[in-house]
Amino acid sequence: MAVDVLKRNLYVGKEMKLVRQELGDPDSYFFSDTIYAYKIMPFPGDGKENWHLVFIPDENLEKVKEVKIHKKCCYKSPL
């Protein structure tokens, strides 16, 4: 589903509130509460990559400017 949303630009140009109506409340975080982020898969555990479907709003925070699939990752600090 996430790839289809991205490929077909299903939400680009649409109202941000439509995303929330159709997909529910965002269940993840991407830099700001104004950017909706949805987990593509359940949390895989500590230290493992996690993928999100992210909806970037326009400058007025009203319409979807861009949709991305973003990888939250598992970077570890060197010892």
PDB file of N, CA, C and O in Angstrom:
ATOM      1  N   MET A   1       0.822  -1.189   0.000  1.00  0.00           N
ATOM      2  CA  MET A   1       0.000   0.000   0.000  1.00  0.00           C
ATOM      3  C   MET A   1       0.869   1.258   0.000  1.00  0.00           C
ATOM      4  O   MET A   1       0.581   2.197  -0.742  1.00  0.00           O
ATOM      5  N   ALA A   2       1.919   1.295   0.812  1.00  0.00           N
ATOM      6  CA  ALA A   2       2.773   2.475   0.910  1.00  0.00           C
ATOM      7  C   ALA A   2       3.415   2.804  -0.438  1.00  0.00           C
ATOM      8  O   ALA A   2       3.458   3.968  -0.837  1.00  0.00           O
ATOM      9  N   VAL A   3       3.906   1.803  -1.128  1.00  0.00           N
ATOM     10  CA  VAL A   3       4.542   2.017  -2.428  1.00  0.00           C
ATOM     11  C   VAL A   3       3.513   2.521  -3.433  1.00  0.00           C
ATOM     12  O   VAL A   3       3.828   3.390  -4.247  1.00  0.00           O
ATOM     13  N   ASP A   4       2.306   2.002  -3.394  1.00  0.00           N
ATOM     14  CA  ASP A   4       1.248   2.432  -4.294  1.00  0.00           C
ATOM     15  C   ASP A   4       0.901   3.904  -4.054  1.00  0.00           C
ATOM     16  O   ASP A   4       0.727   4.661  -5.009  1.00  0.00           O
ATOM     17  N   VAL A   5       0.800   4.308  -2.802  1.00  0.00           N
ATOM     18  CA  VAL A   5       0.526   5.708  -2.458  1.00  0.00           C
ATOM     19  C   VAL A   5       1.609   6.598  -3.058  1.00  0.00           C
ATOM     20  O   VAL A   5       1.320   7.654  -3.620  1.00  0.00           O
ATOM     21  N   LEU A   6       2.848   6.160  -2.931  1.00  0.00           N
ATOM     22  CA  LEU A   6       3.986   6.924  -3.442  1.00  0.00           C
ATOM     23  C   LEU A   6       4.007   6.968  -4.973  1.00  0.00           C
ATOM     24  O   LEU A   6       4.139   8.042  -5.561  1.00  0.00           O
ATOM     25  N   LYS A   7       3.879   5.821  -5.608  1.00  0.00           N
ATOM     26  CA  LYS A   7       3.953   5.732  -7.069  1.00  0.00           C
ATOM     27  C   LYS A   7       2.858   6.539  -7.765  1.00  0.00           C
ATOM     28  O   LYS A   7       3.103   7.200  -8.773  1.00  0.00           O
ATOM     29  N   ARG A   8       1.669   6.474  -7.218  1.00  0.00           N
ATOM     30  CA  ARG A   8       0.528   7.119  -7.874  1.00  0.00           C
ATOM     31  C   ARG A   8       0.260   8.535  -7.359  1.00  0.00           C
ATOM     32  O   ARG A   8      -0.696   9.184  -7.785  1.00  0.00           O
ATOM     33  N   ASN A   9       1.108   9.011  -6.439  1.00  0.00           N
ATOM     34  CA  ASN A   9       0.926  10.354  -5.861  1.00  0.00           C
ATOM     35  C   ASN A   9      -0.507  10.557  -5.369  1.00  0.00           C
ATOM     36  O   ASN A   9      -1.111  11.604  -5.602  1.00  0.00           O
ATOM     37  N   LEU A  10      -1.034   9.565  -4.699  1.00  0.00           N
ATOM     38  CA  LEU A  10      -2.441   9.591  -4.306  1.00  0.00           C
ATOM     39  C   LEU A  10      -2.822  10.782  -3.438  1.00  0.00           C
ATOM     40  O   LEU A  10      -3.948  11.270  -3.533  1.00  0.00           O
ATOM     41  N   TYR A  11      -1.919  11.259  -2.598  1.00  0.00           N
ATOM     42  CA  TYR A  11      -2.267  12.336  -1.678  1.00  0.00           C
ATOM     43  C   TYR A  11      -1.623  13.675  -2.014  1.00  0.00           C
ATOM     44  O   TYR A  11      -1.966  14.683  -1.396  1.00  0.00           O
ATOM     45  N   VAL A  12      -0.715  13.717  -2.959  1.00  0.00           N
ATOM     46  CA  VAL A  12      -0.052  14.976  -3.311  1.00  0.00           C
ATOM     47  C   VAL A  12      -1.097  15.967  -3.827  1.00  0.00           C
ATOM     48  O   VAL A  12      -1.861  15.667  -4.744  1.00  0.00           O
ATOM     49  N   GLY A  13      -1.113  17.156  -3.215  1.00  0.00           N
ATOM     50  CA  GLY A  13      -2.078  18.186  -3.578  1.00  0.00           C
ATOM     51  C   GLY A  13      -3.388  18.105  -2.821  1.00  0.00           C
ATOM     52  O   GLY A  13      -4.220  19.008  -2.911  1.00  0.00           O
ATOM     53  N   LYS A  14      -3.577  17.021  -2.073  1.00  0.00           N
ATOM     54  CA  LYS A  14      -4.811  16.851  -1.296  1.00  0.00           C
ATOM     55  C   LYS A  14      -4.648  17.503   0.083  1.00  0.00           C
ATOM     56  O   LYS A  14      -3.531  17.780   0.520  1.00  0.00           O
ATOM     57  N   GLU A  15      -5.756  17.738   0.747  1.00  0.00           N
ATOM     58  CA  GLU A  15      -5.760  18.320   2.087  1.00  0.00           C
ATOM     59  C   GLU A  15      -5.097  17.356   3.082  1.00  0.00           C
ATOM     60  O   GLU A  15      -5.316  16.145   3.034  1.00  0.00           O
ATOM     61  N   MET A  16      -4.288  17.916   3.976  1.00  0.00           N
ATOM     62  CA  MET A  16      -3.650  17.098   5.009  1.00  0.00           C
ATOM     63  C   MET A  16      -4.702  16.396   5.868  1.00  0.00           C
ATOM     64  O   MET A  16      -4.502  15.260   6.301  1.00  0.00           O
ATOM     65  N   LYS A  17      -5.814  17.073   6.109  1.00  0.00           N
ATOM     66  CA  LYS A  17      -6.847  16.458   6.947  1.00  0.00           C
ATOM     67  C   LYS A  17      -7.430  15.199   6.299  1.00  0.00           C
ATOM     68  O   LYS A  17      -7.917  14.315   7.005  1.00  0.00           O
ATOM     69  N   LEU A  18      -7.386  15.107   4.967  1.00  0.00           N
ATOM     70  CA  LEU A  18      -7.856  13.904   4.275  1.00  0.00           C
ATOM     71  C   LEU A  18      -6.971  12.708   4.626  1.00  0.00           C
ATOM     72  O   LEU A  18      -7.466  11.596   4.813  1.00  0.00           O
ATOM     73  N   VAL A  19      -5.673  12.939   4.713  1.00  0.00           N
ATOM     74  CA  VAL A  19      -4.751  11.860   5.097  1.00  0.00           C
ATOM     75  C   VAL A  19      -5.160  11.309   6.452  1.00  0.00           C
ATOM     76  O   VAL A  19      -5.252  10.095   6.635  1.00  0.00           O
ATOM     77  N   ARG A  20      -5.399  12.192   7.385  1.00  0.00           N
ATOM     78  CA  ARG A  20      -5.775  11.773   8.741  1.00  0.00           C
ATOM     79  C   ARG A  20      -7.141  11.083   8.754  1.00  0.00           C
ATOM     80  O   ARG A  20      -7.341  10.120   9.494  1.00  0.00           O
ATOM     81  N   GLN A  21      -8.070  11.563   7.947  1.00  0.00           N
ATOM     82  CA  GLN A  21      -9.395  10.939   7.872  1.00  0.00           C
ATOM     83  C   GLN A  21      -9.304   9.518   7.336  1.00  0.00           C
ATOM     84  O   GLN A  21      -9.975   8.615   7.836  1.00  0.00           O
ATOM     85  N   GLU A  22      -8.470   9.323   6.316  1.00  0.00           N
ATOM     86  CA  GLU A  22      -8.394   8.017   5.663  1.00  0.00           C
ATOM     87  C   GLU A  22      -7.431   7.044   6.333  1.00  0.00           C
ATOM     88  O   GLU A  22      -7.666   5.835   6.317  1.00  0.00           O
ATOM     89  N   LEU A  23      -6.343   7.557   6.924  1.00  0.00           N
ATOM     90  CA  LEU A  23      -5.331   6.671   7.521  1.00  0.00           C
ATOM     91  C   LEU A  23      -5.332   6.684   9.048  1.00  0.00           C
ATOM     92  O   LEU A  23      -4.635   5.893   9.684  1.00  0.00           O
ATOM     93  N   GLY A  24      -6.116   7.582   9.626  1.00  0.00           N
ATOM     94  CA  GLY A  24      -6.160   7.673  11.088  1.00  0.00           C
ATOM     95  C   GLY A  24      -5.061   8.587  11.607  1.00  0.00           C
ATOM     96  O   GLY A  24      -4.339   9.219  10.836  1.00  0.00           O
ATOM     97  N   ASP A  25      -4.950   8.644  12.924  1.00  0.00           N
ATOM     98  CA  ASP A  25      -3.930   9.478  13.542  1.00  0.00           C
ATOM     99  C   ASP A  25      -2.546   8.919  13.256  1.00  0.00           C
ATOM    100  O   ASP A  25      -2.352   7.704  13.280  1.00  0.00           O
ATOM    101  N   PRO A  26      -1.576   9.798  12.984  1.00  0.00           N
ATOM    102  CA  PRO A  26      -0.201   9.330  12.755  1.00  0.00           C
ATOM    103  C   PRO A  26       0.303   8.541  13.962  1.00  0.00           C
ATOM    104  O   PRO A  26       0.003   8.885  15.105  1.00  0.00           O
ATOM    105  N   ASP A  27       1.067   7.489  13.702  1.00  0.00           N
ATOM    106  CA  ASP A  27       1.562   6.645  14.797  1.00  0.00           C
ATOM    107  C   ASP A  27       3.080   6.703  14.931  1.00  0.00           C
ATOM    108  O   ASP A  27       3.693   5.852  15.577  1.00  0.00           O
ATOM    109  N   SER A  28       3.683   7.733  14.303  1.00  0.00           N
ATOM    110  CA  SER A  28       5.118   7.908  14.418  1.00  0.00           C
ATOM    111  C   SER A  28       5.438   9.398  14.365  1.00  0.00           C
ATOM    112  O   SER A  28       4.534  10.233  14.347  1.00  0.00           O
ATOM    113  N   TYR A  29       6.719   9.724  14.342  1.00  0.00           N
ATOM    114  CA  TYR A  29       7.155  11.119  14.390  1.00  0.00           C
ATOM    115  C   TYR A  29       8.244  11.338  13.349  1.00  0.00           C
ATOM    116  O   TYR A  29       9.126  10.498  13.173  1.00  0.00           O
ATOM    117  N   PHE A  30       8.172  12.488  12.652  1.00  0.00           N
ATOM    118  CA  PHE A  30       9.181  12.845  11.656  1.00  0.00           C
ATOM    119  C   PHE A  30       9.441  14.346  11.761  1.00  0.00           C
ATOM    120  O   PHE A  30       8.751  15.132  11.112  1.00  0.00           O
ATOM    121  N   PHE A  31      10.396  14.747  12.545  1.00  0.00           N
ATOM    122  CA  PHE A  31      10.850  16.129  12.741  1.00  0.00           C
ATOM    123  C   PHE A  31       9.839  17.063  13.386  1.00  0.00           C
ATOM    124  O   PHE A  31      10.253  17.957  14.124  1.00  0.00           O
ATOM    125  N   SER A  32       8.557  16.915  13.157  1.00  0.00           N
ATOM    126  CA  SER A  32       7.554  17.862  13.625  1.00  0.00           C
ATOM    127  C   SER A  32       6.179  17.196  13.662  1.00  0.00           C
ATOM    128  O   SER A  32       5.911  16.251  12.921  1.00  0.00           O
ATOM    129  N   ASP A  33       5.323  17.703  14.533  1.00  0.00           N
ATOM    130  CA  ASP A  33       3.955  17.174  14.591  1.00  0.00           C
ATOM    131  C   ASP A  33       3.143  17.545  13.354  1.00  0.00           C
ATOM    132  O   ASP A  33       2.099  16.944  13.098  1.00  0.00           O
ATOM    133  N   THR A  34       3.607  18.521  12.588  1.00  0.00           N
ATOM    134  CA  THR A  34       2.877  18.933  11.382  1.00  0.00           C
ATOM    135  C   THR A  34       3.147  18.006  10.207  1.00  0.00           C
ATOM    136  O   THR A  34       2.469  18.085   9.183  1.00  0.00           O
ATOM    137  N   ILE A  35       4.136  17.127  10.350  1.00  0.00           N
ATOM    138  CA  ILE A  35       4.455  16.141   9.313  1.00  0.00           C
ATOM    139  C   ILE A  35       3.906  14.799   9.792  1.00  0.00           C
ATOM    140  O   ILE A  35       4.356  14.259  10.803  1.00  0.00           O
ATOM    141  N   TYR A  36       2.940  14.273   9.065  1.00  0.00           N
ATOM    142  CA  TYR A  36       2.332  13.006   9.469  1.00  0.00           C
ATOM    143  C   TYR A  36       3.244  11.847   9.074  1.00  0.00           C
ATOM    144  O   TYR A  36       3.750  11.791   7.953  1.00  0.00           O
ATOM    145  N   ALA A  37       3.443  10.932  10.007  1.00  0.00           N
ATOM    146  CA  ALA A  37       4.267   9.751   9.750  1.00  0.00           C
ATOM    147  C   ALA A  37       3.539   8.511  10.250  1.00  0.00           C
ATOM    148  O   ALA A  37       3.003   8.494  11.358  1.00  0.00           O
ATOM    149  N   TYR A  38       3.527   7.483   9.423  1.00  0.00           N
ATOM    150  CA  TYR A  38       2.846   6.226   9.741  1.00  0.00           C
ATOM    151  C   TYR A  38       3.830   5.071   9.611  1.00  0.00           C
ATOM    152  O   TYR A  38       4.560   4.972   8.625  1.00  0.00           O
ATOM    153  N   LYS A  39       3.842   4.214  10.600  1.00  0.00           N
ATOM    154  CA  LYS A  39       4.704   3.032  10.543  1.00  0.00           C
ATOM    155  C   LYS A  39       4.213   2.125   9.423  1.00  0.00           C
ATOM    156  O   LYS A  39       3.014   1.874   9.297  1.00  0.00           O
ATOM    157  N   ILE A  40       5.131   1.644   8.624  1.00  0.00           N
ATOM    158  CA  ILE A  40       4.779   0.706   7.562  1.00  0.00           C
ATOM    159  C   ILE A  40       4.729  -0.714   8.117  1.00  0.00           C
ATOM    160  O   ILE A  40       3.980  -1.558   7.625  1.00  0.00           O
ATOM    161  N   MET A  41       5.521  -0.961   9.129  1.00  0.00           N
ATOM    162  CA  MET A  41       5.565  -2.276   9.758  1.00  0.00           C
ATOM    163  C   MET A  41       5.649  -2.094  11.264  1.00  0.00           C
ATOM    164  O   MET A  41       6.021  -1.016  11.727  1.00  0.00           O
ATOM    165  N   PRO A  42       5.316  -3.110  12.037  1.00  0.00           N
ATOM    166  CA  PRO A  42       5.426  -2.994  13.487  1.00  0.00           C
ATOM    167  C   PRO A  42       6.883  -2.773  13.898  1.00  0.00           C
ATOM    168  O   PRO A  42       7.805  -3.104  13.152  1.00  0.00           O
ATOM    169  N   PHE A  43       7.072  -2.221  15.070  1.00  0.00           N
ATOM    170  CA  PHE A  43       8.420  -1.965  15.568  1.00  0.00           C
ATOM    171  C   PHE A  43       9.214  -3.265  15.579  1.00  0.00           C
ATOM    172  O   PHE A  43       8.816  -4.231  16.230  1.00  0.00           O
ATOM    173  N   PRO A  44      10.351  -3.295  14.851  1.00  0.00           N
ATOM    174  CA  PRO A  44      11.103  -4.540  14.704  1.00  0.00           C
ATOM    175  C   PRO A  44      12.002  -4.879  15.893  1.00  0.00           C
ATOM    176  O   PRO A  44      12.559  -5.975  15.955  1.00  0.00           O
ATOM    177  N   GLY A  45      12.144  -3.953  16.830  1.00  0.00           N
ATOM    178  CA  GLY A  45      13.020  -4.179  17.977  1.00  0.00           C
ATOM    179  C   GLY A  45      14.181  -3.204  17.980  1.00  0.00           C
ATOM    180  O   GLY A  45      14.462  -2.571  16.962  1.00  0.00           O
ATOM    181  N   ASP A  46      14.841  -3.079  19.083  1.00  0.00           N
ATOM    182  CA  ASP A  46      15.955  -2.158  19.210  1.00  0.00           C
ATOM    183  C   ASP A  46      17.080  -2.507  18.250  1.00  0.00           C
ATOM    184  O   ASP A  46      17.405  -3.676  18.041  1.00  0.00           O
ATOM    185  N   GLY A  47      17.667  -1.466  17.672  1.00  0.00           N
ATOM    186  CA  GLY A  47      18.809  -1.658  16.794  1.00  0.00           C
ATOM    187  C   GLY A  47      18.473  -2.148  15.397  1.00  0.00           C
ATOM    188  O   GLY A  47      19.377  -2.500  14.639  1.00  0.00           O
ATOM    189  N   LYS A  48      17.201  -2.179  15.039  1.00  0.00           N
ATOM    190  CA  LYS A  48      16.805  -2.640  13.701  1.00  0.00           C
ATOM    191  C   LYS A  48      16.128  -1.497  12.955  1.00  0.00           C
ATOM    192  O   LYS A  48      15.540  -0.603  13.564  1.00  0.00           O
ATOM    193  N   GLU A  49      16.218  -1.539  11.632  1.00  0.00           N
ATOM    194  CA  GLU A  49      15.604  -0.484  10.839  1.00  0.00           C
ATOM    195  C   GLU A  49      14.090  -0.542  10.899  1.00  0.00           C
ATOM    196  O   GLU A  49      13.495  -1.605  11.079  1.00  0.00           O
ATOM    197  N   ASN A  50      13.480   0.623  10.746  1.00  0.00           N
ATOM    198  CA  ASN A  50      12.036   0.756  10.800  1.00  0.00           C
ATOM    199  C   ASN A  50      11.625   1.719   9.688  1.00  0.00           C
ATOM    200  O   ASN A  50      12.258   2.762   9.524  1.00  0.00           O
ATOM    201  N   TRP A  51      10.603   1.404   8.935  1.00  0.00           N
ATOM    202  CA  TRP A  51      10.188   2.195   7.776  1.00  0.00           C
ATOM    203  C   TRP A  51       8.873   2.919   8.040  1.00  0.00           C
ATOM    204  O   TRP A  51       7.977   2.387   8.695  1.00  0.00           O
ATOM    205  N   HIS A  52       8.772   4.157   7.514  1.00  0.00           N
ATOM    206  CA  HIS A  52       7.588   4.989   7.721  1.00  0.00           C
ATOM    207  C   HIS A  52       7.125   5.615   6.411  1.00  0.00           C
ATOM    208  O   HIS A  52       7.929   5.906   5.527  1.00  0.00           O
ATOM    209  N   LEU A  53       5.829   5.813   6.305  1.00  0.00           N
ATOM    210  CA  LEU A  53       5.233   6.568   5.211  1.00  0.00           C
ATOM    211  C   LEU A  53       5.035   7.977   5.753  1.00  0.00           C
ATOM    212  O   LEU A  53       4.335   8.171   6.747  1.00  0.00           O
ATOM    213  N   VAL A  54       5.655   8.969   5.098  1.00  0.00           N
ATOM    214  CA  VAL A  54       5.705  10.339   5.616  1.00  0.00           C
ATOM    215  C   VAL A  54       5.017  11.290   4.643  1.00  0.00           C
ATOM    216  O   VAL A  54       5.246  11.238   3.434  1.00  0.00           O
ATOM    217  N   PHE A  55       4.169  12.163   5.192  1.00  0.00           N
ATOM    218  CA  PHE A  55       3.432  13.149   4.400  1.00  0.00           C
ATOM    219  C   PHE A  55       3.933  14.543   4.753  1.00  0.00           C
ATOM    220  O   PHE A  55       3.684  15.044   5.850  1.00  0.00           O
ATOM    221  N   ILE A  56       4.646  15.166   3.808  1.00  0.00           N
ATOM    222  CA  ILE A  56       5.218  16.491   4.005  1.00  0.00           C
ATOM    223  C   ILE A  56       4.181  17.538   3.563  1.00  0.00           C
ATOM    224  O   ILE A  56       3.712  17.499   2.425  1.00  0.00           O
ATOM    225  N   PRO A  57       3.822  18.470   4.455  1.00  0.00           N
ATOM    226  CA  PRO A  57       2.833  19.484   4.078  1.00  0.00           C
ATOM    227  C   PRO A  57       3.445  20.639   3.286  1.00  0.00           C
ATOM    228  O   PRO A  57       4.662  20.820   3.263  1.00  0.00           O
ATOM    229  N   ASP A  58       2.577  21.412   2.642  1.00  0.00           N
ATOM    230  CA  ASP A  58       3.026  22.623   1.952  1.00  0.00           C
ATOM    231  C   ASP A  58       3.360  23.706   2.976  1.00  0.00           C
ATOM    232  O   ASP A  58       3.244  23.480   4.181  1.00  0.00           O
ATOM    233  N   GLU A  59       3.771  24.877   2.500  1.00  0.00           N
ATOM    234  CA  GLU A  59       4.188  25.949   3.401  1.00  0.00           C
ATOM    235  C   GLU A  59       3.061  26.458   4.292  1.00  0.00           C
ATOM    236  O   GLU A  59       3.333  27.046   5.338  1.00  0.00           O
ATOM    237  N   ASN A  60       1.811  26.250   3.910  1.00  0.00           N
ATOM    238  CA  ASN A  60       0.665  26.659   4.728  1.00  0.00           C
ATOM    239  C   ASN A  60       0.188  25.549   5.665  1.00  0.00           C
ATOM    240  O   ASN A  60      -0.746  25.745   6.442  1.00  0.00           O
ATOM    241  N   LEU A  61       0.832  24.388   5.587  1.00  0.00           N
ATOM    242  CA  LEU A  61       0.496  23.211   6.410  1.00  0.00           C
ATOM    243  C   LEU A  61      -0.918  22.705   6.136  1.00  0.00           C
ATOM    244  O   LEU A  61      -1.540  22.093   7.004  1.00  0.00           O
ATOM    245  N   GLU A  62      -1.423  22.959   4.934  1.00  0.00           N
ATOM    246  CA  GLU A  62      -2.794  22.571   4.605  1.00  0.00           C
ATOM    247  C   GLU A  62      -2.885  21.408   3.627  1.00  0.00           C
ATOM    248  O   GLU A  62      -3.762  20.554   3.753  1.00  0.00           O
ATOM    249  N   LYS A  63      -1.983  21.374   2.654  1.00  0.00           N
ATOM    250  CA  LYS A  63      -2.035  20.336   1.625  1.00  0.00           C
ATOM    251  C   LYS A  63      -0.749  19.527   1.615  1.00  0.00           C
ATOM    252  O   LYS A  63       0.297  19.986   2.074  1.00  0.00           O
ATOM    253  N   VAL A  64      -0.845  18.322   1.084  1.00  0.00           N
ATOM    254  CA  VAL A  64       0.323  17.444   0.992  1.00  0.00           C
ATOM    255  C   VAL A  64       1.201  17.923  -0.162  1.00  0.00           C
ATOM    256  O   VAL A  64       0.756  17.999  -1.308  1.00  0.00           O
ATOM    257  N   LYS A  65       2.442  18.243   0.157  1.00  0.00           N
ATOM    258  CA  LYS A  65       3.403  18.667  -0.863  1.00  0.00           C
ATOM    259  C   LYS A  65       4.163  17.472  -1.422  1.00  0.00           C
ATOM    260  O   LYS A  65       4.471  17.420  -2.613  1.00  0.00           O
ATOM    261  N   GLU A  66       4.467  16.499  -0.538  1.00  0.00           N
ATOM    262  CA  GLU A  66       5.284  15.360  -0.945  1.00  0.00           C
ATOM    263  C   GLU A  66       5.012  14.182  -0.014  1.00  0.00           C
ATOM    264  O   GLU A  66       4.694  14.356   1.163  1.00  0.00           O
ATOM    265  N   VAL A  67       5.142  12.988  -0.568  1.00  0.00           N
ATOM    266  CA  VAL A  67       5.024  11.758   0.218  1.00  0.00           C
ATOM    267  C   VAL A  67       6.324  10.983   0.050  1.00  0.00           C
ATOM    268  O   VAL A  67       6.828  10.832  -1.063  1.00  0.00           O
ATOM    269  N   LYS A  68       6.862  10.493   1.160  1.00  0.00           N
ATOM    270  CA  LYS A  68       8.129   9.764   1.127  1.00  0.00           C
ATOM    271  C   LYS A  68       8.029   8.496   1.963  1.00  0.00           C
ATOM    272  O   LYS A  68       7.210   8.391   2.876  1.00  0.00           O
ATOM    273  N   ILE A  69       8.869   7.553   1.632  1.00  0.00           N
ATOM    274  CA  ILE A  69       9.092   6.417   2.518  1.00  0.00           C
ATOM    275  C   ILE A  69      10.438   6.693   3.171  1.00  0.00           C
ATOM    276  O   ILE A  69      11.442   6.880   2.483  1.00  0.00           O
ATOM    277  N   HIS A  70      10.456   6.717   4.484  1.00  0.00           N
ATOM    278  CA  HIS A  70      11.653   7.092   5.234  1.00  0.00           C
ATOM    279  C   HIS A  70      12.090   5.942   6.132  1.00  0.00           C
ATOM    280  O   HIS A  70      11.272   5.275   6.765  1.00  0.00           O
ATOM    281  N   LYS A  71      13.389   5.732   6.170  1.00  0.00           N
ATOM    282  CA  LYS A  71      13.949   4.683   7.026  1.00  0.00           C
ATOM    283  C   LYS A  71      14.495   5.319   8.301  1.00  0.00           C
ATOM    284  O   LYS A  71      15.409   6.143   8.263  1.00  0.00           O
ATOM    285  N   LYS A  72      13.912   4.914   9.430  1.00  0.00           N
ATOM    286  CA  LYS A  72      14.480   5.266  10.722  1.00  0.00           C
ATOM    287  C   LYS A  72      15.414   4.120  11.037  1.00  0.00           C
ATOM    288  O   LYS A  72      15.036   2.954  10.935  1.00  0.00           O
ATOM    289  N   CYS A  73      16.606   4.443  11.412  1.00  0.00           N
ATOM    290  CA  CYS A  73      17.554   3.340  11.469  1.00  0.00           C
ATOM    291  C   CYS A  73      18.170   3.083  12.821  1.00  0.00           C
ATOM    292  O   CYS A  73      17.777   3.600  13.867  1.00  0.00           O
ATOM    293  N   CYS A  74      19.079   2.316  12.714  1.00  0.00           N
ATOM    294  CA  CYS A  74      19.694   1.550  13.771  1.00  0.00           C
ATOM    295  C   CYS A  74      21.141   1.939  13.999  1.00  0.00           C
ATOM    296  O   CYS A  74      21.971   1.102  14.355  1.00  0.00           O
ATOM    297  N   TYR A  75      21.437   3.202  13.794  1.00  0.00           N
ATOM    298  CA  TYR A  75      22.820   3.615  13.952  1.00  0.00           C
ATOM    299  C   TYR A  75      23.251   3.464  15.398  1.00  0.00           C
ATOM    300  O   TYR A  75      22.507   3.804  16.318  1.00  0.00           O
ATOM    301  N   LYS A  76      24.428   2.963  15.587  1.00  0.00           N
ATOM    302  CA  LYS A  76      24.966   2.769  16.925  1.00  0.00           C
ATOM    303  C   LYS A  76      26.186   3.670  17.099  1.00  0.00           C
ATOM    304  O   LYS A  76      26.958   3.883  16.164  1.00  0.00           O
ATOM    305  N   SER A  77      26.342   4.188  18.300  1.00  0.00           N
ATOM    306  CA  SER A  77      27.524   4.994  18.609  1.00  0.00           C
ATOM    307  C   SER A  77      28.742   4.090  18.668  1.00  0.00           C
ATOM    308  O   SER A  77      28.674   2.983  19.203  1.00  0.00           O
ATOM    309  N   PRO A  78      29.870   4.564  18.115  1.00  0.00           N
ATOM    310  CA  PRO A  78      31.091   3.742  18.212  1.00  0.00           C
ATOM    311  C   PRO A  78      31.550   3.690  19.662  1.00  0.00           C
ATOM    312  O   PRO A  78      31.427   4.668  20.400  1.00  0.00           O
ATOM    313  N   LEU A  79      32.068   2.565  20.052  1.00  0.00           N
ATOM    314  CA  LEU A  79      32.549   2.403  21.438  1.00  0.00           C
ATOM    315  C   LEU A  79      33.969   2.843  21.594  1.00  0.00           C
ATOM    316  O   LEU A  79      34.521   2.772  22.692  1.00  0.00           O
TER     317      LEU A  79
END
